[in-house]
Amino acid sequence: MAEFALDPALIYLNHAAVAPWPQSTVAAVEAFARENGLHGSQNYPHWLAKESSLRQLMAQLINAPNAEDIALLKSTSEGLSFVAYGLTWQAGDNIVSIAQEFPSNRIVWQSLQNQGVEVRLLDLAGSEQPEKDLLALCDSRTKLLSVSSIQYASGRRMQLEPLGDYCQARDIVFVVDAIQSLGAMPFDVQSCQADVVVADGHKWMLGPEGLALFYCRPALREQLKLNEYGWHMVEEVGDFDQTEWQAAESARRFECGSPNMLGVHALHNSLSLLLNQGLDEVATAIQRLTDFTIDQVDANHYQLITPRASDQRGGIVTFIVPDQDNQLLYQSLMEQGVMCAYRGGGIRFSPHFYNTQEQITAAFKQLKVLL
Ligand SMILES: Cc1ncc(COP(=O)(O)O)c(C=O)c1O
């Protein structure tokens, strides 16, 4: 696919880490750089229109009712921190999550322990039905439940709807770290009833690091205490002479200062590309590739860590080569140009829709050579 013109020496199966940019995104960034060099911020109104359009694309991506519900933050970790330090906690409140979550979605909750908040972590290793087991950890003092839509190491996709149903019925704040889903498959914040959805743009969304989508249900937004202040988060933005101010009603209240316009131009292009392609089509292509990857794992008698059922996974396939140092194998694969990751004790392949079966075959061939 012409949009992906990677160095032919690479086989890029690492979209669950940091993705390469499409060529049109490279061009958008180059054009933005040239514009800055020639005209400075003369076209700032156009940049603002691009920023506003990005919010619309993000709303479309997660089926948010309103683009005003979306803030542009710098990372997933920042969004999770805004929730943790926006809520008011009482000693004895508890938070339910998963032990194997990416550290950003664990450390932030554990940081509340010095306020007497208990963090209850489900060990996925011993869980046949994680959704059921997560809910079994909840009680009348559970104030928040936080999961990744797809686990970064095992690749397990969580069934979000039953979690959302349960949380809504009990007034538990339901937080979804969707970084391993958005851009790889359709996502519907309304059907899963998440109160918060957060995801940085540098993985499946094919954007740069440092620009994240943060959705917060309006009713919760009003409850969250703000912890960052500045000119950009007030209702009357741009009226610098005004001495009275109030926080913006929209999710812009979480954006304290100047926007990341370079990131906006890049992510706008990458998201447009994915949405034009169609997330259903993207997801189907990824599933074909991950099915094929699992066939290769089986054919080589490697041990699959990712759940086999197609509705329990997304773009991640993690596996162990038995009786081998898998970390060393991963390092050797990387040296040979097979871009992958070592996660959860295994080798993680995460192909995006433009990868080919030939590339995956070649990656496994390389692995065999190394063995
Ligand atoms: C599940 C998950 N959450 C969050 C992140 C990254 O967080 P941040 O956007 O804060 O860098 C990753 C990156 O690997 C991840 O896999």
The ligand as an SDF file (V2000), in Angstrom:
LIG
                    3D

 16 16  0  0  0  0  0  0  0  0999 V2000
   -2.6520   -0.1800   27.5100 C   0  0  0  0  0  0  0  0  0  0  0  0
   -1.7360    0.9880   27.3760 C   0  0  0  0  0  0  0  0  0  0  0  0
   -2.0410    2.1490   27.9640 N   0  0  0  0  0  0  0  0  0  0  0  0
   -1.2560    3.2380   27.8450 C   0  0  0  0  0  0  0  0  0  0  0  0
   -0.0880    3.1960   27.1170 C   0  0  0  0  0  0  0  0  0  0  0  0
    0.7650    4.4180   26.9320 C   0  0  0  0  0  0  0  0  0  0  0  0
    0.4150    5.4390   27.7810 O   0  0  0  0  0  0  0  0  0  0  0  0
    0.8000    6.9610   27.4640 P   0  0  0  0  0  0  0  0  0  0  0  0
   -0.1290    7.4220   26.3850 O   0  0  0  0  0  0  0  0  0  0  0  0
    0.5480    7.6340   28.7500 O   0  0  0  0  0  0  0  0  0  0  0  0
    2.2160    6.9770   27.0570 O   0  0  0  0  0  0  0  0  0  0  0  0
    0.2860    2.0050   26.5060 C   0  0  0  0  0  0  0  0  0  0  0  0
    1.5580    1.9200   25.7470 C   0  0  0  0  0  0  0  0  0  0  0  0
    2.1070    0.8830   25.5220 O   0  0  0  0  0  0  0  0  0  0  0  0
   -0.5720    0.8850   26.6240 C   0  0  0  0  0  0  0  0  0  0  0  0
   -0.2750   -0.2720   26.0240 O   0  0  0  0  0  0  0  0  0  0  0  0
  1  2  1  0
  2  3  1  0
  2 15  2  0
  3  4  2  0
  4  5  1  0
  5  6  1  0
  5 12  2  0
  6  7  1  0
  7  8  1  0
  8  9  2  0
  8 10  1  0
  8 11  1  0
 12 13  1  0
 12 15  1  0
 13 14  2  0
 15 16  1  0
M  END
$$$$
